[in-house]
Amino acid sequence: MTWTNWEKVAGDGLDFTDIIYEKKYHTVYEGGQARVLVNRADKYNAFTGHTMDEMFRAFYDASHDPMIGVVVISGVGDHFGTGGDVEWEQWGLREQFYWRSAPNRVIRTCRKPVVAAVKGFCIGGSHHLAYCCDFTIAADTAIFGQNGPRISSPADGFIMPYLVRVVGAKKAREIWMLCRRYTASEALAMGLCNTVVPLDRLEGEVDQWAEEMLTLSPSCLEVLKASYDWELDTMPQLGNIANWLHPDYFDTPEGKEGATAFMEKREPQFWKIRKAEAEARKKAMEMMEKGEV
């Protein structure tokens, strides 16, 4: 047997509800893997601020464990994840990725190589979490895509220009601006993942990649990861562009419409809102010209 069995990590602040945190070790090379599974299958593994805080604590532990060489992130059940929990986000969509322990920052600051093991839905925040990982291994059931403009979430910052590095400018704009869905084979063709395997081979494939990394110098891998991730520090930070272009966006009718429509299971009426606002501005201008205001 090449690997020991997964063992749940607990104690010392590592008792979790929203995630499962486990470790296992290679019987020859002795180094190990840590695995973080979002444990909200009833919500398609969508996460809340509490989930993100737990992820931070698990990644912090794995990053500082000298015997862990690889960190794997995935979800319990059939899906990788669908981003932020919209019910939680009702108090403010912007808060999702401006949280103190935003998942992308957790991936970026982890010293160890991070592998996304993707199956089923990999949508929205979970999608850019996956493409920010060092490696993405997908099952043939995986479906990739973004949700931003569909649910009135004007995401900005490094997650957009970084996707240009992954798939190129045209595809990056298509992914974010059209909110299309992509199969695992389409994702592989554009570079969103490293390889695609049948679902029943996903964990075995991750083990093979982890074993290959464990044959290499762990310190060198840490340096290489940090070198590749350094460019993220030169990109726009989250919130700068949205605040400049559309200040107070989430307090506007358009900013609220996407999430409201999603919860009500209907198509959003963005252009009806735009039309009403345009007509109101036109009426206000006419009144000013007549000296009525």
Order of alpha helices (4+ residues) and beta strands (2+ residues): beta-beta-beta-alpha-beta-alpha-alpha-beta-beta-alpha-beta-beta-alpha-alpha-beta-alpha-beta-alpha-alpha-alpha-alpha-alpha
